[in-house]
Amino acid sequence: MKKFLIIVITVLAIFPFTVTTAFAAKNFHNTNPIDPEKSGISDNYGLFGENDIDTLNKLIQEKADKLDMNILVFVAGNECKNFLDSDTESFSADKYDETYGIDTDGVFYFMDLSGKQPAYDYISTSGKAVLVYQNHIQSIHRACQALLPPSSVTDYSVYKEDIAQAIETFLEQLDKFYREKQAGYYYDKYSDKYFYYKGSELVISNRPPLYMQMIPLIFALPIGIISAIIFYFVNKSKYKFKSSVNPVTYVSHDETQFIHKDDRFIRTYTTKTKIETNNSSGSSHSSGGGGNSHGGGHGGGGSHR
């Protein structure tokens, strides 16, 4: 029974430790105030004139101020023509992080006017925008792409007004879905970060939400206790002795007598073993893969046109 109690107590002791560890997880969310004037359009295609840029920047900055998040619309030109889809995704995440910082709140819209066929438009989200828009990315793409020309077009300047309308529609979609139901949590495999709310606080962490950590324990705890019970009773029934095992049991008191006991050590030996240590202080680091090389967590999604 003593061994059984030790097993049960050990299992129960792990439970509060796991809970404490979960609450102690670091929150990477960058809560620095948003500066709406840093939001706007980056026209690498050269589609819009100065007045058009000013008008679009004003619309984007007003929306950034209202939603309290960074918004950058990147109009991709010929320099992105050879991008694979994964290149577009990495570029979008990295460009956002370089512009606004890691794990800040915001949205990056990659509008593909590079001439690549098919074109690949992509929306990358960061911070609170991840949970706000993750369930609505494809709806936003459909609304915008209904106004965008097909990727077979050789001269996008003819469609300048339609493209400007698509950007305005993008902003309207951001406003619309900001008030919709948000995703419960999101996991970015490239940065190994989880996004979820703890009360009213957004958490960006390398650990999943507490309830996800508890699920395995909820199942493991009763299984562990049942296994301990079975193990204890099986072994108890298997090893039953009429009397306790003691060396005296095997000694014949009639024929054996100990008159004198003396411990003598003829020689003593000391063995020494050298422990090798590695004094190198170098370390290696890898960036983690296709989604983002700067460490910020991102959500989002793309659509071909």
Salt bridges, closest charged atoms under 4 A:
ASP52 OD2 - LYS160 NZ 3.33
ASP85 OD1 - LYS116 NZ 3.95
ASP85 OD2 - HIS304 NE2 2.73
ASP94 OD1 - HIS294 ND1 3.15
ASP97 OD1 - HIS298 NE2 2.91
GLU98 OE2 - HIS294 NE2 3.70
ASP103 OD2 - LYS193 NZ 2.58
ASP105 OD1 - HIS29 NE2 2.84
ASP112 OD2 - LYS116 NZ 3.86
ASP121 OD2 - ARG305 NE 2.88
ASP175 OD2 - LYS63 NZ 3.51
ASP175 OD2 - LYS66 NZ 2.94
ASP175 OD1 - ARG179 NH1 3.24
ASP262 OD2 - ARG264 NE 3.00
